[in-house]
Amino acid sequence: MSRLLPSLILFLGLMTSGAGAAWAQPAPVQTPPAAREAIEKGKETAAERARAIGPELKALRDEMAAQVGEVRKLIDKRVDEAEAKARSYALMAAGGLFVIMVLASVLGGVIVALLFRRNRA
């Protein structure tokens, strides 16, 4: 226990000094007037550029909306084609099952008729 005490004291000392450094607040920095003017001028030029870009952004947005509309039409067309194909496959499958059912009943009737004929003879 006595060997751990110096290490514990050192650890606690480092922790408190680190916490004190974290709580210390830096002094506020005074911006020089020339820098303040440059910042204001930069803000004004940025606002002017943003206003100038507005029509370009609107044209780009309209173009993207047109392209998205074309893609949606293409997707809708493909979906309609897929629905029609699935519907035709479903009808063909139903028709095929009906034909198989009729053939099975006819074949079953023939087999039963042959069995009865054999038993009578």
C-alpha positions in Angstrom: 0.0 0.0 0.0 2.8 2.4 0.8 4.3 1.9 -2.6 1.1 2.9 -4.3 0.7 6.1 -2.3 3.3 8.2 -4.2 1.9 7.1 -7.5 -1.6 7.9 -6.4 -0.5 11.4 -5.2 1.3 12.0 -8.6 -1.8 10.8 -10.5 -4.1 13.1 -8.5 -1.8 16.0 -8.9 -1.6 15.6 -12.7 -5.4 15.2 -12.9 -6.0 18.4 -10.9 -3.5 20.4 -13.0 -5.1 19.1 -16.2 -8.6 20.0 -14.9 -7.4 23.4 -14.0 -6.0 24.0 -17.4 -9.3 22.9 -18.9 -11.3 25.3 -16.8 -9.0 28.3 -17.5 -10.6 30.4 -20.2 -8.4 32.2 -22.7 -8.5 36.0 -22.8 -10.7 37.4 -25.6 -8.8 38.4 -28.7 -9.3 41.9 -30.0 -9.7 42.0 -33.7 -7.8 44.9 -35.3 -9.8 47.5 -37.2 -8.2 46.6 -40.6 -9.1 43.0 -40.2 -12.6 43.9 -39.2 -13.0 46.0 -42.3 -11.6 43.1 -44.4 -14.1 40.7 -42.9 -17.0 43.1 -43.6 -15.8 43.6 -47.2 -15.5 39.8 -47.6 -19.0 39.4 -46.3 -20.3 41.9 -48.8 -18.6 40.3 -51.8 -19.8 36.9 -50.7 -23.4 38.2 -50.5 -23.0 39.7 -54.0 -21.6 36.5 -55.4 -24.5 34.6 -53.8 -27.0 36.9 -55.4 -25.3 36.5 -58.8 -25.3 32.7 -58.5 -29.1 32.7 -57.7 -30.3 32.6 -61.4 -27.7 30.0 -62.3 -28.9 27.8 -59.4 -32.5 28.2 -60.5 -31.6 27.2 -64.0 -29.7 24.2 -62.7 -32.6 23.2 -60.4 -35.0 23.4 -63.4 -32.7 21.3 -65.5 -32.4 18.7 -62.7 -36.2 18.7 -62.3 -36.7 18.0 -66.0 -34.1 15.2 -65.9 -35.8 13.7 -62.9 -39.1 13.9 -64.6 -37.8 12.1 -67.6 -36.3 9.4 -65.4 -39.6 9.0 -63.6 -41.5 8.6 -66.9 -39.0 6.0 -68.0 -39.4 4.1 -64.7 -43.2 4.3 -65.0 -43.0 3.0 -68.5 -40.8 0.0 -67.5 -43.1 -0.7 -64.5 -46.2 -0.8 -66.8 -44.4 -3.1 -69.2 -43.4 -5.4 -66.3 -47.0 -5.4 -65.0 -48.3 -6.3 -68.4 -45.8 -9.1 -68.8 -46.5 -10.5 -65.3 -50.3 -10.4 -66.1 -49.8 -12.3 -69.3 -47.6 -14.9 -67.6 -50.2 -15.3 -64.9 -53.0 -15.8 -67.5 -50.9 -18.3 -69.4 -50.1 -20.2 -66.2 -53.8 -20.3 -65.3 -54.8 -21.5 -68.7 -52.1 -24.1 -68.7 -53.2 -25.4 -65.3 -56.8 -25.6 -66.6 -55.7 -27.6 -69.6 -53.7 -30.0 -67.4 -56.7 -30.3 -65.1 -59.0 -31.2 -68.0 -56.4 -33.7 -69.4 -56.0 -35.3 -66.0 -59.8 -35.7 -65.6 -60.1 -37.2 -69.1 -57.2 -39.5 -68.5 -58.7 -40.5 -65.1 -62.1 -41.2 -66.7 -60.5 -43.3 -69.4 -58.5 -45.3 -66.8 -61.6 -45.9 -64.7 -63.7 -46.9 -67.8 -61.0 -49.5 -68.7 -60.9 -50.9 -65.2 -64.7 -51.3 -65.2 -64.7 -52.9 -68.7 -62.0 -55.4 -67.6 -63.9 -56.4 -64.5 -67.1 -57.1 -66.5 -65.4 -59.3 -69.0 
